[in-house]
Amino acid sequence: MCSLCSVKCGFIFFNSLFLASGVALITIGALQYSTYSQMGTFAGSSLSKIAIVLISVGVTIAIVSLLGHVGAFTNNSSMVSCFICILIVIIILEILTGAVFYIFRSKTAILQANSAINNKARGVINEYKVEKRHAINRIQEKFSCCGADSYTDWSKSVGWENHDAVPDSCCMVKTEGCGQDKANVHTKGCISAIKLFLVKNLLWVGAVCIALGVTEVFGVLVGVCLCLDIKRKTYENIS
């Protein structure tokens, strides 16, 4: 009985951490979604899928964790067994996802040299369409950048009429009309700023996925012990 209580406490403790990690991923994904969506204006709409992946993984972890909690509290070996099987699948997927993010990270390093993405970013700045202006300005403010390659892109933009100035979102300190003084604006382009952001974030996401996968191996071991103890207790009661 004491053995079962000890194993159950260890399992519930791990499962609580597991649930917390799921909630954390959902929160981070939700907070980052708008940023990735705005970056999609420059580098393609697929970037928002990174945040969606984080949210999806977080939701899956939370649901599986709740399954484990219910199984532990009700001493239901079938639910705990189901939890273990799903957790093993999650571990494999997380490790594979982490590896994919690391591989993608190396490919992201050539983002600036990717002509398709560069052309998209330059086209967005050149057109400066009304429906994309808010996203463009938010990106320039968030990443302290200006234009696609540099602030000089605005002097050639068809959609931006005042070629002697840049949008106020380019300014180091944003004030009304500050874009008139190009000496006080950021000079680096948003392509390089987004590339650096993605490299750092993909490295972080990959590390988190692999770390979760390795840590959850402990959860599988504790879960197996709990499942065996529940079955042994059930057998003893029947006997």
C-alpha positions as CSV (number, residue, x, y, z in Angstrom):
1,M,0.0,0.0,0.0
2,C,2.8,2.4,1.0
3,S,4.7,1.4,-2.2
4,L,1.6,2.3,-4.3
5,C,1.2,5.6,-2.5
6,S,4.8,6.6,-3.1
7,V,4.7,5.7,-6.7
8,K,1.4,7.5,-7.2
9,C,2.8,10.6,-5.5
10,G,5.8,10.5,-7.8
11,F,3.6,10.0,-10.9
12,I,1.2,12.8,-9.9
13,F,4.2,15.2,-9.3
14,F,5.6,14.4,-12.7
15,N,2.2,14.7,-14.3
16,S,1.7,18.1,-12.7
17,L,5.0,19.3,-14.3
18,F,3.9,17.7,-17.5
19,L,0.6,19.6,-17.4
20,A,2.4,22.9,-16.6
21,S,4.7,22.4,-19.6
22,G,1.7,22.0,-21.8
23,V,0.0,25.1,-20.5
24,A,3.3,27.0,-20.9
25,L,3.6,25.9,-24.6
26,I,0.0,27.0,-25.2
27,T,0.7,30.4,-23.7
28,I,4.0,30.9,-25.6
29,G,2.4,29.8,-28.9
30,A,-0.6,32.2,-28.4
31,L,1.7,35.1,-27.5
32,Q,4.0,34.4,-30.5
33,Y,1.2,33.9,-33.0
34,S,0.7,37.5,-33.8
35,T,4.4,38.1,-34.2
36,Y,4.8,35.2,-36.6
37,S,1.7,36.3,-38.5
38,Q,3.1,39.8,-38.9
39,M,6.5,38.3,-40.0
40,G,4.5,36.4,-42.7
41,T,4.0,39.7,-44.4
42,F,7.7,39.7,-45.2
43,A,8.7,36.0,-45.3
44,G,5.5,34.1,-46.1
45,S,2.4,33.1,-44.3
46,S,3.8,29.7,-43.3
47,L,5.7,31.2,-40.4
48,S,2.5,31.4,-38.3
49,K,2.4,27.6,-38.4
50,I,5.3,27.5,-35.9
51,A,3.1,29.1,-33.3
52,I,0.3,26.7,-34.2
53,V,2.6,23.8,-33.7
54,L,3.5,25.0,-30.2
55,I,-0.2,25.5,-29.3
56,S,-1.1,22.0,-30.7
57,V,1.7,20.3,-28.8
58,G,0.7,22.2,-25.6
59,V,-3.0,21.1,-26.0
60,T,-2.0,17.5,-26.6
61,I,0.2,17.5,-23.6
62,A,-2.5,19.0,-21.4
63,I,-5.1,16.4,-22.5
64,V,-2.8,13.5,-22.0
65,S,-1.7,14.8,-18.6
66,L,-5.4,15.0,-17.5
67,L,-5.9,11.4,-18.7
68,G,-2.9,10.4,-16.5
69,H,-4.3,12.3,-13.5
70,V,-7.7,10.7,-13.7
71,G,-6.1,7.2,-14.1
72,A,-3.9,7.7,-11.0
73,F,-6.7,9.1,-8.8
74,T,-9.1,6.4,-9.7
75,N,-6.5,3.6,-9.7
76,N,-7.5,2.7,-13.3
77,S,-4.7,0.7,-14.8
78,S,-6.2,0.8,-18.3
79,M,-6.2,4.7,-18.3
80,V,-2.6,4.7,-17.0
81,S,-1.6,2.2,-19.7
82,C,-3.3,4.4,-22.3
83,F,-1.4,7.4,-20.9
84,I,1.9,5.5,-21.1
85,C,1.3,4.5,-24.7
86,I,0.3,8.0,-25.8
87,L,3.3,9.5,-23.9
88,I,5.7,7.2,-25.7
89,V,4.3,8.4,-29.0
90,I,4.6,12.0,-27.9
91,I,8.2,11.5,-26.8
92,I,9.1,10.1,-30.3
93,L,7.3,13.0,-32.0
94,E,8.9,15.6,-29.8
95,I,12.4,14.3,-30.4
96,L,11.7,14.1,-34.1
97,T,10.2,17.6,-34.1
98,G,13.2,18.9,-32.2
99,A,15.6,17.4,-34.7
100,V,13.5,18.9,-37.6
101,F,13.7,22.3,-36.0
102,Y,17.4,22.1,-35.7
103,I,17.7,21.0,-39.4
104,F,15.4,23.8,-40.4
105,R,17.4,26.2,-38.3
106,S,20.5,25.5,-40.4
107,K,18.4,26.2,-43.5
108,T,17.1,29.4,-42.0
109,A,20.7,30.7,-41.9
110,I,20.5,31.1,-45.7
111,L,17.2,33.1,-45.4
112,Q,18.8,36.3,-46.6
113,A,20.2,34.5,-49.6
114,N,16.8,33.1,-50.5
115,S,15.7,35.1,-53.5
116,A,12.0,34.1,-53.3
117,I,11.7,35.5,-49.7
118,N,13.8,38.5,-50.5
119,N,11.7,39.3,-53.5
120,K,8.5,39.0,-51.4
121,A,9.9,41.4,-48.7
122,R,11.1,43.9,-51.3
123,G,7.7,43.7,-53.1
124,V,5.8,44.3,-49.9
125,I,7.8,47.4,-49.1
126,N,7.6,48.6,-52.7
127,E,3.8,48.2,-52.8
128,Y,3.1,49.3,-49.2
129,K,-0.5,48.3,-49.6
130,V,-3.0,49.7,-47.1
131,E,-4.0,46.3,-45.7
132,K,-0.4,45.4,-44.9
133,R,0.8,48.7,-43.5
134,H,-0.1,47.9,-39.9
135,A,1.9,44.6,-40.0
136,I,4.8,46.3,-41.7
137,N,5.0,49.1,-39.1
138,R,4.6,46.6,-36.3
139,I,7.5,44.5,-37.6
140,Q,9.7,47.6,-38.0
141,E,9.0,48.7,-34.5
142,K,9.3,45.2,-32.9
143,F,12.6,44.3,-34.6
144,S,14.1,47.8,-34.8
145,C,14.5,47.6,-38.5
146,C,13.6,49.6,-41.6
147,G,12.7,48.5,-45.1
148,A,13.5,45.1,-46.5
149,D,17.3,45.4,-47.0
150,S,17.8,48.8,-45.5
151,Y,16.0,52.1,-44.8
152,T,16.9,53.3,-48.4
153,D,14.2,50.9,-49.7
154,W,11.6,53.5,-48.8
155,S,13.1,56.1,-51.2
156,K,12.2,53.7,-54.1
157,S,8.8,52.5,-52.7
158,V,5.8,53.1,-55.0
159,G,3.3,52.9,-52.2
160,W,5.3,55.3,-50.0
161,E,5.0,58.7,-51.5
162,N,7.4,60.8,-49.4
163,H,10.7,59.5,-50.7
164,D,12.6,62.1,-48.6
165,A,11.4,60.4,-45.4
166,V,10.6,56.9,-44.0
167,P,7.7,55.7,-41.9
168,D,7.8,56.8,-38.2
169,S,7.9,53.1,-37.3
170,C,11.6,53.2,-38.5
171,C,12.6,55.7,-35.8
172,M,14.8,54.8,-32.9
173,V,12.5,56.9,-30.7
174,K,9.1,57.0,-32.3
175,T,7.4,60.4,-32.4
176,E,5.0,62.1,-34.8
177,G,6.9,63.0,-38.0
178,C,10.2,61.5,-36.8
179,G,10.7,59.7,-40.1
180,Q,11.5,63.0,-41.7
181,D,15.0,62.9,-40.1
182,K,16.8,59.9,-41.5
183,A,19.7,60.4,-39.1
184,N,17.5,59.0,-36.3
185,V,16.1,55.9,-38.0
186,H,17.2,52.3,-37.9
187,T,19.4,51.4,-40.8
188,K,19.3,47.6,-40.9
189,G,16.7,45.9,-43.0
190,C,13.9,43.7,-41.7
191,I,15.0,40.6,-43.6
192,S,18.2,40.2,-41.6
193,A,16.3,41.1,-38.3
194,I,13.7,38.4,-39.0
195,K,16.4,35.9,-39.9
196,L,18.2,36.4,-36.6
197,F,14.9,36.1,-34.7
198,L,14.0,32.8,-36.4
199,V,17.4,31.3,-35.9
200,K,17.2,32.0,-32.1
201,N,13.6,30.9,-31.8
202,L,14.0,27.7,-33.8
203,L,17.0,26.8,-31.7
204,W,14.9,27.4,-28.5
205,V,11.9,25.4,-29.8
206,G,14.1,22.5,-30.9
207,A,15.9,22.4,-27.5
208,V,12.6,22.5,-25.6
209,C,11.1,19.6,-27.7
210,I,14.2,17.4,-27.1
211,A,14.4,18.3,-23.4
212,L,10.7,17.5,-22.9
213,G,11.1,14.2,-24.8
214,V,14.1,13.1,-22.6
215,T,12.3,14.2,-19.4
216,E,9.1,12.4,-20.3
217,V,11.0,9.1,-20.4
218,F,11.0,9.3,-16.6
219,G,7.3,9.8,-16.7
220,V,6.9,6.6,-18.7
221,L,9.0,4.6,-16.1
222,V,7.0,6.0,-13.2
223,G,3.8,5.3,-15.1
224,V,4.8,1.7,-15.7
225,C,5.6,1.2,-12.0
226,L,2.2,2.8,-11.1
227,C,0.3,0.6,-13.5
228,L,2.0,-2.6,-12.2
229,D,1.3,-1.6,-8.6
230,I,-2.4,-0.9,-9.4
231,K,-2.7,-4.3,-11.1
232,R,-1.0,-6.0,-8.2
233,K,-3.2,-4.3,-5.6
234,T,-6.3,-5.3,-7.7
235,Y,-5.1,-8.9,-7.9
236,E,-4.5,-9.0,-4.1
237,N,-8.0,-7.6,-3.4
238,I,-9.5,-10.3,-5.7
239,S,-7.5,-13.0,-4.0
